Amino acid sequence: MTAKSFANVKKKQEDNTDIVPNPMNTSRVWAIENILLEIYSLLAHRIKGLGWSLNDFWEADTWTTSKLYLMELALIESEEQEMDDKKDKKAEFNNPEVENVYDEMFTDA
């Protein structure tokens, strides 16, 4: 997601010559570190038992970090799907008691 936004910034730079320089559009190293910090933030906040400090994160091997990150993204996606399914189920099912009360209040009977 952030990598895509970096690509979009680069594309906008090519299209527009009046871009104000900032770290994101002048330094690829800064952009990569920015992405890594976002990954750290996600992992540190979503996995409570992880207990990584920023130093621990920088010293961790890339395979471990990548695997944790991808697993967390998969969990986020499944949680979003589960929430969407719950919303759909709630929309399909109305409590009969509530329907009766609604009918009594708003229909001409």
Secondary structure, DSSP 8 states (H G I E B T S, - for coil): -HHHHHHHHHHHHHH-S-----HHHH-HHHHHHHHHHHHHHHHHHH-TTT---HHHHHHS-HHHHHHHHHHHHHHHHHHHHHHHHHHHHHHH---HHHHHHHHHHHS--
